[in-house]
Amino acid sequence: MMMWVMGGVLFAYAGMLGLCQGLERHYKQVWNRTCPQVLRVGLRTAGWLALLGSLVLCIQAWGWAMGPVAWFAAMSLAGMLLVLLLPYWPRLAVGLVAAVPVWGLMRVMI
């Protein structure tokens, strides 16, 4: 169950980051250039899909009764972490998404 919870939080963070980087202002803050329209739409789409994946993982861990509640908690935690990291360490905020494939490998091995 703990792996599902960790995956839900990681995917919520990835989704929030995708939605954040899909905005011109935040993309320019991290990468110091403008975001092409195609990339902006792709980031937003990936962000929403990651949030949907987070919902699925939370429901898998807690069931339909508590899963959506845990999903809102995971999104709140991920959003707060992103808000605290983005102004001071924007590259670190983007780099933390690398934890998603690590989680996937751990999930396959266990």
Phi and psi restraints in degrees (value plus and minus 20) as a CYANA .aco file:
   2 MET   PHI     -83.3   -43.3
   2 MET   PSI     -53.3   -13.3
   3 MET   PHI     -87.0   -47.0
   3 MET   PSI     -56.9   -16.9
   4 TRP   PHI     -85.4   -45.4
   4 TRP   PSI     -60.6   -20.6
   5 VAL   PHI     -84.3   -44.3
   5 VAL   PSI     -67.2   -27.2
   6 MET   PHI     -82.4   -42.4
   6 MET   PSI     -60.8   -20.8
   7 GLY   PHI     -84.0   -44.0
   7 GLY   PSI     -58.9   -18.9
   8 GLY   PHI     -82.3   -42.3
   8 GLY   PSI     -61.5   -21.5
   9 VAL   PHI     -89.4   -49.4
   9 VAL   PSI     -61.7   -21.7
  10 LEU   PHI     -84.4   -44.4
  10 LEU   PSI     -62.6   -22.6
  11 PHE   PHI     -89.2   -49.2
  11 PHE   PSI     -53.2   -13.2
  12 ALA   PHI     -84.6   -44.6
  12 ALA   PSI     -60.6   -20.6
  13 TYR   PHI     -84.8   -44.8
  13 TYR   PSI     -64.0   -24.0
  14 ALA   PHI     -82.4   -42.4
  14 ALA   PSI     -59.2   -19.2
  15 GLY   PHI     -86.4   -46.4
  15 GLY   PSI     -64.1   -24.1
  16 MET   PHI     -83.3   -43.3
  16 MET   PSI     -59.3   -19.3
  17 LEU   PHI     -87.0   -47.0
  17 LEU   PSI     -59.7   -19.7
  18 GLY   PHI     -81.7   -41.7
  18 GLY   PSI     -63.5   -23.5
  19 LEU   PHI     -86.3   -46.3
  19 LEU   PSI     -57.6   -17.6
  20 CYS   PHI     -86.2   -46.2
  20 CYS   PSI     -66.8   -26.8
  21 GLN   PHI     -93.1   -53.1
  21 GLN   PSI     -34.5     5.5
  22 GLY   PHI     -94.1   -54.1
  22 GLY   PSI     -28.3    11.7
  23 LEU   PHI    -114.9   -74.9
  23 LEU   PSI     117.1   157.1
  24 GLU   PHI     -76.2   -36.2
  24 GLU   PSI     -63.9   -23.9
  25 ARG   PHI     -82.7   -42.7
  25 ARG   PSI     -66.6   -26.6
  26 HIS   PHI     -94.2   -54.2
  26 HIS   PSI     -54.0   -14.0
  27 TYR   PHI     -82.7   -42.7
  27 TYR   PSI     -63.9   -23.9
  28 LYS   PHI     -86.9   -46.9
  28 LYS   PSI     -51.8   -11.8
  29 GLN   PHI     -84.0   -44.0
  29 GLN   PSI     -57.5   -17.5
  30 VAL   PHI    -105.8   -65.8
  30 VAL   PSI     -65.5   -25.5
  31 TRP   PHI    -124.1   -84.1
  31 TRP   PSI     -24.5    15.5
  32 ASN   PHI      37.2    77.2
  32 ASN   PSI      15.9    55.9
  33 ARG   PHI    -176.3  -136.3
  33 ARG   PSI     146.3   186.3
  34 THR   PHI     -99.0   -59.0
  34 THR   PSI     133.2   173.2
  35 CYS   PHI    -113.7   -73.7
  35 CYS   PSI     105.5   145.5
  36 PRO   PHI     -83.5   -43.5
  36 PRO   PSI     131.4   171.4
  37 GLN   PHI     -80.0   -40.0
  37 GLN   PSI     -60.8   -20.8
  38 VAL   PHI     -84.3   -44.3
  38 VAL   PSI     -63.5   -23.5
  39 LEU   PHI     -85.8   -45.8
  39 LEU   PSI     -58.4   -18.4
  40 ARG   PHI     -81.9   -41.9
  40 ARG   PSI     -64.6   -24.6
  41 VAL   PHI     -86.8   -46.8
  41 VAL   PSI     -60.0   -20.0
  42 GLY   PHI     -84.0   -44.0
  42 GLY   PSI     -60.8   -20.8
  43 LEU   PHI     -85.4   -45.4
  43 LEU   PSI     -61.1   -21.1
  44 ARG   PHI     -85.8   -45.8
  44 ARG   PSI     -62.2   -22.2
  45 THR   PHI     -83.8   -43.8
  45 THR   PSI     -64.9   -24.9
  46 ALA   PHI     -83.1   -43.1
  46 ALA   PSI     -56.3   -16.3
  47 GLY   PHI     -82.9   -42.9
  47 GLY   PSI     -65.7   -25.7
  48 TRP   PHI     -86.6   -46.6
  48 TRP   PSI     -57.7   -17.7
  49 LEU   PHI     -86.9   -46.9
  49 LEU   PSI     -56.8   -16.8
  50 ALA   PHI     -87.5   -47.5
  50 ALA   PSI     -57.3   -17.3
  51 LEU   PHI     -86.2   -46.2
  51 LEU   PSI     -56.2   -16.2
  52 LEU   PHI     -86.0   -46.0
  52 LEU   PSI     -61.5   -21.5
  53 GLY   PHI     -82.2   -42.2
  53 GLY   PSI     -56.4   -16.4
  54 SER   PHI     -84.1   -44.1
  54 SER   PSI     -60.7   -20.7
  55 LEU   PHI     -82.1   -42.1
  55 LEU   PSI     -63.3   -23.3
  56 VAL   PHI     -82.0   -42.0
  56 VAL   PSI     -62.9   -22.9
  57 LEU   PHI     -86.5   -46.5
  57 LEU   PSI     -59.0   -19.0
  58 CYS   PHI     -86.8   -46.8
  58 CYS   PSI     -59.3   -19.3
  59 ILE   PHI     -86.9   -46.9
  59 ILE   PSI     -56.4   -16.4
  60 GLN   PHI     -82.8   -42.8
  60 GLN   PSI     -57.5   -17.5
  61 ALA   PHI     -97.7   -57.7
  61 ALA   PSI     -62.4   -22.4
  62 TRP   PHI    -134.0   -94.0
  62 TRP   PSI     -27.7    12.3
  63 GLY   PHI      64.9   104.9
  63 GLY   PSI     157.7   197.7
  64 TRP   PHI     -91.6   -51.6
  64 TRP   PSI     -41.9    -1.9
  65 ALA   PHI     -92.5   -52.5
  65 ALA   PSI     -67.6   -27.6
  66 MET   PHI    -128.7   -88.7
  66 MET   PSI     -30.2     9.8
  67 GLY   PHI     -77.5   -37.5
  67 GLY   PSI     -70.6   -30.6
  68 PRO   PHI     -83.3   -43.3
  68 PRO   PSI     -53.1   -13.1
  69 VAL   PHI     -86.1   -46.1
  69 VAL   PSI     -64.5   -24.5
  70 ALA   PHI     -84.7   -44.7
  70 ALA   PSI     -52.2   -12.2
  71 TRP   PHI     -85.1   -45.1
  71 TRP   PSI     -63.8   -23.8
  72 PHE   PHI     -83.0   -43.0
  72 PHE   PSI     -57.0   -17.0
  73 ALA   PHI     -86.0   -46.0
  73 ALA   PSI     -62.3   -22.3
  74 ALA   PHI     -84.9   -44.9
  74 ALA   PSI     -60.9   -20.9
  75 MET   PHI     -85.8   -45.8
  75 MET   PSI     -58.0   -18.0
  76 SER   PHI     -85.4   -45.4
  76 SER   PSI     -63.4   -23.4
  77 LEU   PHI     -83.4   -43.4
  77 LEU   PSI     -65.5   -25.5
  78 ALA   PHI     -85.2   -45.2
  78 ALA   PSI     -62.0   -22.0
  79 GLY   PHI     -84.2   -44.2
  79 GLY   PSI     -60.0   -20.0
  80 MET   PHI     -86.7   -46.7
  80 MET   PSI     -62.0   -22.0
  81 LEU   PHI     -80.8   -40.8
  81 LEU   PSI     -62.3   -22.3
  82 LEU   PHI     -86.0   -46.0
  82 LEU   PSI     -61.0   -21.0
  83 VAL   PHI     -85.1   -45.1
  83 VAL   PSI     -56.3   -16.3
  84 LEU   PHI     -95.4   -55.4
  84 LEU   PSI     -52.1   -12.1
  85 LEU   PHI    -104.9   -64.9
  85 LEU   PSI     -57.2   -17.2
  86 LEU   PHI     -79.5   -39.5
  86 LEU   PSI     -61.4   -21.4
  87 PRO   PHI     -90.5   -50.5
  87 PRO   PSI     -51.3   -11.3
  88 TYR   PHI    -120.2   -80.2
  88 TYR   PSI     -61.5   -21.5
  89 TRP   PHI    -152.0  -112.0
  89 TRP   PSI      53.5    93.5
  90 PRO   PHI     -84.5   -44.5
  90 PRO   PSI     -56.3   -16.3
  91 ARG   PHI     -89.8   -49.8
  91 ARG   PSI     -54.9   -14.9
  92 LEU   PHI     -86.0   -46.0
  92 LEU   PSI     -57.9   -17.9
  93 ALA   PHI     -80.8   -40.8
  93 ALA   PSI     -59.2   -19.2
  94 VAL   PHI     -94.8   -54.8
  94 VAL   PSI     -57.0   -17.0
  95 GLY   PHI     -88.5   -48.5
  95 GLY   PSI     -43.0    -3.0
  96 LEU   PHI     -86.7   -46.7
  96 LEU   PSI     -36.5     3.5
  97 VAL   PHI     -86.9   -46.9
  97 VAL   PSI     -37.7     2.3
  98 ALA   PHI     -84.8   -44.8
  98 ALA   PSI     -32.2     7.8
  99 ALA   PHI     -92.1   -52.1
  99 ALA   PSI     -38.9     1.1
 100 VAL   PHI     -85.9   -45.9
 100 VAL   PSI     -68.6   -28.6
 101 PRO   PHI     -85.4   -45.4
 101 PRO   PSI     -52.4   -12.4
 102 VAL   PHI     -83.6   -43.6
 102 VAL   PSI     -62.0   -22.0
 103 TRP   PHI     -81.4   -41.4
 103 TRP   PSI     -61.3   -21.3
 104 GLY   PHI     -81.3   -41.3
 104 GLY   PSI     -62.3   -22.3
 105 LEU   PHI     -85.7   -45.7
 105 LEU   PSI     -60.9   -20.9
 106 MET   PHI     -83.8   -43.8
 106 MET   PSI     -58.5   -18.5
 107 ARG   PHI     -85.7   -45.7
 107 ARG   PSI     -58.1   -18.1
 108 VAL   PHI     -89.9   -49.9
 108 VAL   PSI     -59.1   -19.1
 109 MET   PHI     -94.7   -54.7
 109 MET   PSI     -48.5    -8.5
